Amino acid sequence: MKVIVDTCIWSEALRRSNRQDSNLVAELSKLIKEVRVQLIGPIRQELLSGIKIEKQFTELKHHLSVYSDMSIKTKDFEKAAEFFNTCRAKGIQGSNTDFLICAVAFHHNLEIFTTDKDFIHFQKYIPVSLYKIRANKH
């Protein structure tokens, strides 16, 4: 199954010089080697936003250029709004981007690889599947 990799995972692997969680980075590397990684434009934009040094921006843009953005259609935006409204009615907050990730994952039967705890709360009310790191086999 293909996996949408959320901004927090990419950031851990690509933007930070001091990696906090090597298990996340190792798992992302496995997914890349298995050609299971999916990217959407809003995640690409989040990753590239706020980088002050042009050389770092260019390097990150280059690293990400091997991934085509999944097409986001009207039905994805509508489903994202529906998910937003469903969760909001239950007192659960989330960003528009997070709900768009959920909608694209829903429509394409994808898992979401994230460390963002908001997705655990979303899962209580909307049909999203979160990716779990595989156990290391030695």
N, C-alpha and C positions, 0 to 999 in steps of 0.2 A: 504494500500500500504506500502511496506517495504521501508526503508530509509537508505541510506549510510550516516553515521555520519562522518563528516570531522574532521580532527585533532584538529582544533581550538575549536570545541565544546567539544570533549573529554578532551582537556587540561583544559578548563574552569571547568569541573566537577571533574577531577581526579588529575591533577598535581598541581594546584594552591591552596595554603592554603587560600588566600584571594580572594574569588570568586567575580568577578566584576558584573556578570549578573545572578542573581538567576533565572530569567525567562528562560534562556537557560538551566540551570541545571534542573529546574523543568520539562521542556519539554522533555529533554533527559530521565529523570526518567519515565515519562509517556510512552515514546516510548519503553523503556526497559520493563516495566510492560506489555505492549501490544505485546511484542515479535516482534517488527517491525524493530529492529536495525540490520543493516548489516555492516560488517567490511571487508576490504581488507588488504592484507599483507603490502602494502606500507604505509597505515595509521598506522597500528600497529608499523611498523618500525619507522616512524616519532615520534610517541608517546614515544617510548622507547629510542630513540636516545638522547644523551646529558644528561642523568640523571647520576649525579656524585656519588650519594650515593647509594651503592649497595642495601641497605634495601629498599629504595624507588623504585628502579628498580624492585626488586623482588616482592614487593607489587603490583605495577602497572601491571607487567606481570601476576600476579595471578588474578587481577581484570579482565583483558582482556581475560584470558584463557577460560572463559565461551563462548566466541564468536569464532566460526569457521571462518576462512578466506574464503570469496567467491573465487571460482575458477576464475583465470584470464587466458583467452585463447588467442591464436594468433590473433583472430579477434578483441579482445579488444585492443591489442597493435597497430594493424593496424588502428583501428578507432581512437585511441588516437592520432596517428601521423596525420591522416587526419584532426581531429579537431584542432590540433596544427597548421597545415599548413593553414587551413581556417582562423583561427583567426589571425595568423601572417600576412597573406596577407591583413588583414583589420587593421593592426597596433595594434593588441591586444596581449599582452604578457601573458604567463602563464607557470607554471612549468609542467614538464612531468607527475608528480604525479597528478596534478590537471586535466590534460586532460585524464589520465587513469581513474580517478574517473568518469569523464563525460562519457567515453566510456562504462565502466561497468554499470553505471546507465542507459545509453541509451539501451544497449543490454538486460537488465533485467527489463526495465520499472520501475526504482526506482527514488525516489526523492533524492536530496542531501541536507542535513542539514548542513549549513555552515554560518559563518559570514564573510567569505572571499569575499570581494567586487569584486574580479576578476571574480567570477562566474556570477555576474550580467552582466558584459561585454561579457562574453562567450555566454550568453543566447541570445544575439542579433544576433549571427551568427551560432550557433550550437543548435541542439534540446536537451536541458537539462531542467529538471524541478527542481526547488528549493523548498525545504520544508519550509512552513510558520508556525510559532508558532501559536497554537490555542488560541483563546481568553479564558481567565480564567473565569469560570462560578462560581459564588458564590451562 
